[in-house]
Every structure is written in structure tokens, then in C-alpha cells.
Amino acid sequence: MKKIDLSKSRSEKSYKVGDKIKVSDLMQKNYTYILSEPIGKNFDPDFNPELTPSQMLKFGVFEGKYLNDCTKEFPKEWYENALHKLSPEKPDISKNYFKIKSRQPLQIWIKSGTADII
């Protein structure tokens, strides 16, 4: 069984504005960006997330597949308390907080009562 490897992950405190972040995961290959703001700071005023990445990982978002191939890009603290909710091999509905497949039409979420629609 494949496990999430945090041995090459960096501590959040080690990230500094100006760092070059190298990315090579399933979505992007050989991509580099410059960290332009401190982690978790100076968001656009219209961006008001309800959960942090760490909290999303703990909820097993996307059946435990969220960010689990990006551990070298993001702080290890995001993952440390969520390892039991990650599924590196394939999506696993049992990892998802709501115990349903997340990649479904909105109507399914509304019917299940898990979507808080106002």
C-alpha cells in the first residue's frame, strides 16, 4: 500500500517571500513560481475561504486525493494531522467527511443534505 511521504516536505516556517517553489506533480510538470506573499497572508479582500488547506485535508476532500501528490510544494504541517484521511492510490469515499463521492453534480449534494444552499 502506497503512503504519503513527508520526508522531503518543508516546515511552514521555512517558506520565505522570494523563495522559488519548484512543482512537479500530476497537474504540472517542471513548473517554478516565486512565493510573493507569506503563507496564509495578504489575500484579496474578496477571498474569504471557510477552511484552510490543512482543514480540508483533515476532512478528506475529494475522497482523500486533494493535494496528496504535492507534499514537496506545500508545508508539511498541512498534512501531518490528516495522513489518515489521505488516499494516495485512488479516491476512497470512506475518507471523505460526508462519505459520498465529491465529484458529483450539485443536485446530488443538495439531495444528500450536505450542501448548505441559501
Summary of the structure (lengths in Angstrom):
residues: 118
radius of gyration: 15.8
end to end distance: 41.5
largest distance: 45.8
contacts: 255
relative contact order: 0.19
helix: 25%
strand: 7%
